[in-house]
Amino acid sequence: MEEDGSNSNRRTSSRTRKVASKMVAALASSDNRTQAALARLDALENDNTGFELPDPNIDDDEASLDDDDQVFMQRKQSKGTKRKTRQAKALEARKAPRTFLELLHDANLESLPPHVPTYWKAAVGPPSSTARRHFCTVCGFSANYTCVRCGMRFCSIRCQNVHNDTRCLKFVA
Amino acid sequence: MSTSRQVVVVDNGGGLIKAGFGGEREPSAIVPNCLHKPVASKKWVHPNPLNTPGSAEEDLTSASVRRPMDRGYLINPDLQREIWSHLFTSILRINPSESSLLLTEPLFSLPSIQHSLDELVFEDFNFTSLYVADSPSLVHLYETSRSPTGLLSKAQCSLVVDCGFSFTHASPVFQNLTLNYAVKRIDLGGKALTNYLKELISFRSVNVMDETFIIDHVKENLCFVSLDLPTHLNIATKTGNHNLFRSTYVLPDGVTHTKGFVKYPPQPNTYLPEAKDQILPQQHHNNTHKLDLTKNEFDLTNERFLVPEMIFRPADLGMNQAGLPDCIVRAVNACHPHLHPVLYESIILTGGSTLFPHFAERLEKELRPLVPDDYDVRITTQEDPLLGVWRGGSLLASSPDFDSMCVTKAEYEELGSARCRKRFFH
């Protein structure tokens, strides 16, 4: 709390300040929240949830061993100044199967004339009028309350307690 | 067929590859389009085809997966090559250099992806010729051939709603051509639904984040589309025997059973309004159980219908996209007004995610208020939504002028990928 230190002689009650700081935090986190929501949506497209595989080409052990050796050797010789061998480059290029979003970015669809239908234009677009329904993140029933810290929804005090104990701020922190 | 060459038809979906020979009714193989690695093994292995008995015995507990497709599009051609070569040599037993290929491709594929696909087909596998089709037109072709006198064939247009593994498309088809300027897409499919269900179960009862295949099975067996959400939610809050939706799923234990199963098979169907009265009294007998902690099992209640619900309202998930009924209306509105009444009358549902019970009823219920009163809404479900696209492809491959529509290897070598693509009109 650096605020307390800097303006300690300001005459405001501690209570209002407390609420205000919480509100400020909540408001500031709105961007975090959208990011968390997007990350969550992204996670829905994962094949193996929780973690992505460290090395997708792990099945050819020899190749990856080679690569490790090379990296090791390079590090021993000099840091970063040594240029990579052609083989190492090829391995590196092969290592990363690119995601669709990267490919989409590379395709540069925005540069096409506006009448050409593209992937972006085929997206259905935002919902028309109906408001979003909220379901309790704990039990699934319709939720009337929002967590002030992370913005997730819950329906009752019981669910709020579960929420606070388990995953409040998990996505936002 | 005019030539002796055989045509291999491959519907290369994000979830399942449907592969077989042109002119046949059933595909020879339905294989998951992935490699998986069971916990016990160090190697990535090919999954067994779903239509052979071998697939039932695989132990897929905690298996991790690699898929060549991301969001429905091919991103890892190396992996796809591996899967295809297994498919062509060990399952279909064909020689690619003596056959032509009919391949489906998602709409709006990127040039770079098309290029790598062409490379795969002609340079790695040496197919003699290739035809790339888009799935909506194949579905339309199949449905028109089934009822030559129906409205579908007379009007020569339909609205194909393909709710698959990676995404959902509503695409108007007119005279066997997909009107690509009117296609609308929702970025939600079976994969996202499975992952969502995984998330819910993991938070509420057992951690199943690694069990993609098991949760797929749970989704296929227990999920359904609610026709009346508030009422169903109310019923789901009840405890004990009054909760018609509670059903128990037993996870595999690896010893006595390697597949999970639904504990009381009649239980999942109690949501059906007509079955309610008959099953209620019987439930009092067998439903006095508590959760058996010696077995790994979990109860599902509202998850069963809240998961498929997301296709109808992706906004509930935090997605800034309209639901399926809106999607259909927007796709139709993007077409010429003369087509509107016919399109609403010839909606065809296809794709694996339409297999949820009551999907079509719910869609009709939500669509009706959005459509002008003087238009009829008629939704046709395919008799096998998984295979509809493949059967259309098989039909097209057996048509007499199929050979003339293909791009041959010689043409590809002469003109390159981009020029050849212009021939496919999409």
Interface residues (C-beta under 8 A of the other chain):
Chain A: A37 R40 L41 A43 L44 E45 N46 D47 N48 T49 G50 L53 P56 D59 R94 P97 R98 T99 F100 L101 L103 L104 D106 A107 L109 H115 P117 T118 Y119 A122 A123 V124 G125 P126 P127 S128 T130 R132 R133 H134 F135 T137 V138 C139 G140 F141 S142 T166 R167
Chain B: C34 K43 W44 S64 V65 R66 R67 D70 R71 G72 Y73 I75 N76 D78 L79 L107 F108 L110 P111 S112 I113 S166 H169 A170 N180 Y181 V183 K184 R185 I186 D187 K191 A192 N195 Y196 K198 E199 L200 F203 R204 M209 D210 T212 L233 A236 T237 T301 N302 E303 L306 R313 P314 A315 D316 L317 G318 M319 N320 Q321 A322 G323 D326 C327 R330
